[in-house]
Amino acid sequence: MLYDVIVTRPFDKVFTYSSKNKELKVGQVVLVPFGKKIETGIIWNKNIEKPKHEIREITKIIERIILTNTTIEFIKWITNYTLAPVGSVLKLFLNNNEIVEFNLEKFSKDKLNSSVITLNQEQESAKLKIIQSINTSKKPILLEGVTGSGKTEVYFEIIEKFLKEKKQILIMVPEISLTPQLETRFKKRFGIDVLLWHSKITKKNRQKIWHQCFNGDQVIVIGARSSLFLPFSNLGLIVVDEEHDSSYKQEENIRYQARDLAIVRSKIENNFILLASATPSLESINNVKIKKYDHVFLSKQFSGTPLPEISLINLNKEKLEKDKWISRSINEEISKCLDNKEQALIFLNRRGYSPLTLCNSCGFRYECEQCSSWMVMHQNKKVFICHQCGNIKKVTLICPKCEEKDSIKFIGPGVERVAEELTLVFHDAKISIMSSDNVNTPNKIKKFIDDINNKEIDIIVATQIMAKGYDFPNLSLVGIVDADAGLFGGDPRAIEKTFNLLQQVGGRAGRGKKLGKVLLQTYFPEQPIIKSIQLREREKFIERALEERKNFNITPFGFMTAIIISSHTKALASKSASQLVQLSINNENIKVLGPVEAPIALLRGQFRFRILIKGNNRKKINKLTKKIVRDAKLPASVKLIIDVDPYSFM
């Protein structure tokens, strides 16, 4: 019998194979010869007409593993929406390391042993509203609550309902840094282990989790983006925690938004989805406004403590000392904090020691040879690192251009430089840095969290890794070094990201019984976003931001697709991009902007140009995009990336 097979390779077509075995079902996982290799694939169609070319035989049938009709429907939806090759989409769901036969009998199952939790009145009301929505409207629910309001306990109550129904649970988090604390809270609340799914887990654990999900075992998975593609066969609930976070957007290979795909999966499979955030995305807020989502709001901190006071430090008046980055006001508040045996967080969303290094004599700047970006000095490792491609150079104080000694000057601060400054002021304080450079595995994250909880750290210097959902009762002060970072530039989401980030960071203070304090250093104290954060006028900010997006006809009121063309030569990249634009002329109600050089015009040795397609109809934009990409017939040396609903405009 003949079968059409989709293989897990970047092709948007089927390949025909034969099988002498019993009739195979659509969705059956198979291994097939593909070139000189054996590839994983699934049966896509059967009983097809015999092609003219030679037909090879299916190598192996993975007997137990058949993808469900809903999974295949989900694969088709992702393919049609993202315009990614169907084989690449299939690879999100299947991996050779995970589909091998696997014996699960040796793994014991814990019994549910929930502890009794008393919700406050507002939390109890939120729980009842969510249960009512589950039983009636089946819409996605946005659970919004101020930082420290106890959203996690509310959705734990909903999880318990599904656990009692013997359903599988998926809790999605934007980054693995959140998993250790959430895992600990889950164990304490329910008395059972959860399964963690992210890029750092072992091959054996990946196999175990994959097969437990496929078998329908009652599992609770806490995972990053890729957990959405696990083969759950009895999924009852998806929780998307910190739903606003841009980390849910996949920026490599297939470009997708995991939060949005989670909503699609819940609709296709008819299960329930809950989105949680203190700072919901504008897209989700708009979906509440147009009644696509139900909405539940927690307005008070669970502890009963008022929200932290937010004060602005006007750096135009309170001048910083030369080569210093922390104001006198913040240092005074840190001193009070330390006297009271409390902890402080100093926030700067900039890794390393210094973002720019130049020669005082000739003006030479350390720039990456593979990217149009400056090398960042990392003092702890004594190297320059390109944060775009990872290129590394050893630090030297002799200028490589003019060979002048001791002429190298470091411009601007990163977290390492801020920590160095704090060490000079607070000699006896225990100061630690939390960034993706040093706290980058689950074990390191867990140790860092334990050190904070055990009061072995007095002052935390952190990047945005600290802004996401952490709860430290003894942390009473947050100082934000550069509140203005992110307010300017060409990214249409920059203002929203900045507002959310600063609000989330500020929310780390005063989560216990002690009143917290937040200090923002700024050169623009009258800037509307800064004032909105200080006065906690989130509603005004949302209204203004949505109005601006409506005027520019961008998400959630319009649709965008970016096409990024790259090549080893600038001329070829430019010519290919222009060719694509020429093919898109005379399309009604669709604007094609560009081509223009990308802000990072050179990335990993490739010259890059961008095209932006805008319109009011996603199907029409996708149809046009497919047509111009198909008709362009670009050289093999030109790489083309389609980014539907772009987040990054670099």
Buried (B, 14 or more C-beta within 10 A) or exposed (E): BBBBBBBBBBBBEBBBBEBEEEEBEBBBBBBBBBEEEEBBBBBBEBEEEEEEEEEEEBBEBBEEBBBBEBBBBBBEBBBBBBBBBBBBBBBBBBBEEBBEEBEEEEEEEEEEEBEEEEBBEBBEBBBEBBEEBBEEEBBBBBBBBBBBBBBBBBBBBBBBBBBEEEBBBBBBBBBBBBBBBBBBBBEEBBEBBBBBBBEEBEEEEBBBBBBBBBBBBBBBBBBBBBBBBBBBBBBBBBBBBBBBBBBBBBBEEBBBBBBBBBBBBBBBBEBBBBBBBBBBBBBBBBBBEEEEBBBBBBEBBBBEBEBBBBEBBBBEEEEEEEEBBBBEBBBEBBBEBBEEEBBBBBBBBBBBBBBBBBBEBEEBEBBBEBBBBBBBBBBEBEBBBBBBBEBEBEBEEEBEEEEBEEBBEBEBBBBBBBBBBBEEBBEEBEBBBBBEBBBEEBEBBBBBBEBBBEEEBBBBBBBBBBBBBBBBBBBBBBBBBBBBBBBEEEBBBBBBBBBBBBBBBBBBBBBBEBEBBBBBBBEBBEBBBBBBBBEBBBEEBBEBBBEEBEEEBBBBBBBBBBBBBBBEEBEBBBBBBBBBBEBBEEBEEBBBEBBEBBBBBBBBEBBBBBBBBBBEEBEBBBEBBBEBBEEBEBEEEBBBBBBBBBBBBB
